[in-house]
């Protein structure tokens, strides 16, 4: 098939490449550590919640009872075992309260009104209805296309 005239093949010779063409081989323990060669760079910076535009302190509200923390000490500097003085909820149950704080914010009637507002939250029934209607529409379209084609 191939014309090998003029080509000399020998089974007794071994292939010996020139040494400069080979990469330098080192054992794995001689390579520099990857962690030492890379410098860490922060992907993003973490900032605390912004204070209200009035320049006042940030208020935090208990999600369980509506109590608003307005202490002299900043909320972030409180210990992890801080509890709500009204319902004993842990510190993680507080969230930033963006609304302006009225004078008697922690009066019982005001707290109850805020608690109702916090627990009711946005109504999700419309979202559920639209999701179910969309799922029915997709199944119907799938069935229609499978029966036609």
C-alpha positions in Angstrom: 0.0 0.0 0.0 2.6 2.5 1.0 5.8 2.9 -0.9 8.5 2.5 1.7 11.4 2.4 -0.8 14.3 4.4 0.5 13.0 4.2 4.1 15.1 2.2 6.5 13.2 0.5 9.3 14.9 -1.4 12.0 13.4 -3.2 15.0 16.7 -3.3 16.9 17.1 0.5 17.3 15.4 2.3 20.1 14.0 5.7 20.0 16.0 8.2 22.0 14.7 11.7 22.0 17.0 14.6 22.7 16.9 15.7 26.3 16.2 19.4 25.7 12.9 18.6 24.0 11.5 16.8 27.1 9.8 18.8 29.9 11.6 18.9 33.2 10.0 16.3 35.4 10.0 16.9 39.1 8.4 14.9 41.9 5.1 16.3 43.3 6.6 17.4 46.5 9.0 19.8 44.8 6.3 21.9 43.2 5.3 25.1 45.0 2.1 24.9 47.0 -0.8 26.3 45.1 -2.1 28.1 48.2 1.3 29.9 48.5 1.3 31.0 44.9 -2.2 32.6 44.8 -3.0 35.7 46.7 -6.6 35.8 48.2 -8.8 38.5 46.8 -12.2 39.3 48.4 -15.0 38.7 45.9 -17.2 41.2 47.6 -17.3 43.2 50.8 -19.8 42.7 53.5 -21.5 45.8 54.8 -24.0 46.1 57.6 -27.4 47.4 57.1 -27.6 51.1 56.2 -28.9 53.5 58.7 -32.0 55.5 58.0 -31.5 58.7 56.0 -32.0 60.8 59.1 -28.6 59.6 60.3 -30.1 57.9 63.3 -29.5 54.4 64.5 -30.8 51.4 62.8 -33.8 49.9 64.5 -34.4 46.1 64.7 -37.8 44.4 65.1 -38.6 41.0 66.6 -40.3 38.9 63.9 -42.3 37.0 66.6 -43.8 39.7 68.8 -43.1 43.1 67.1 -40.8 44.5 69.8 -38.5 47.2 68.4 -34.9 47.3 69.7 -33.7 50.8 70.2 -31.0 50.3 72.8 -28.1 52.5 73.5 -25.7 49.8 72.4 -25.7 48.9 68.6 -27.6 45.7 67.8 -24.5 44.2 66.1 -22.4 44.5 69.2 -24.9 42.6 71.3 -23.9 39.1 72.3 -25.3 36.1 70.4 -27.3 35.0 73.5 -29.4 38.3 73.4 -33.1 37.6 73.7 -36.2 39.6 73.1 -37.3 41.1 76.4 -41.0 40.4 75.6 -41.1 36.9 74.0 -37.5 35.6 74.7 -36.9 35.1 71.0 -33.2 34.7 70.1 -31.2 37.4 68.4 -31.5 35.8 64.9 -35.3 36.4 65.0 -34.7 40.2 64.6 -34.6 41.9 61.3 -33.9 45.5 60.2 -36.9 47.8 60.7 -36.9 50.5 58.0 -40.1 52.3 59.0 -39.9 55.3 61.2 -40.2 54.5 64.9 -43.0 56.3 66.8 -42.8 57.5 70.3 -44.5 54.6 72.2 -43.3 52.0 69.8 -43.2 49.2 72.3 -46.6 49.8 73.9 -48.7 46.7 74.0 -51.3 47.9 71.5 -48.6 49.1 69.0 -46.7 45.8 69.3 -49.8 43.8 68.7 -50.6 45.8 65.5 -47.1 45.4 64.2 -47.2 41.6 65.0 -50.4 41.2 63.0 -48.8 43.1 60.1 -45.6 41.0 60.3 -47.3 37.7 60.4 -49.9 38.4 57.7 -47.3 39.7 55.3 -47.9 39.6 51.6 -50.7 37.4 50.4 -49.3 34.5 48.4 -52.6 33.0 47.2 -52.6 34.8 43.9 -49.1 33.5 43.2 -50.2 29.9 43.9 -53.2 30.3 41.7 -51.1 31.6 38.8 -48.5 28.8 39.3 -51.2 26.1 39.2 -52.9 27.7 36.1 -49.5 27.8 34.4 -48.8 24.2 35.2 -52.2 23.2 33.8 -51.6 25.2 30.7 -48.2 23.6 30.1 -49.6 20.1 30.6 -52.5 20.9 28.3 -50.2 22.2 25.6 -47.9 19.2 25.9 -50.9 16.8 25.5 -52.2 18.8 22.5 -48.9 18.8 20.8 -48.3 15.1 21.4 -51.7 14.2 20.0 -51.3 16.3 16.9 -47.7 15.4 16.0 
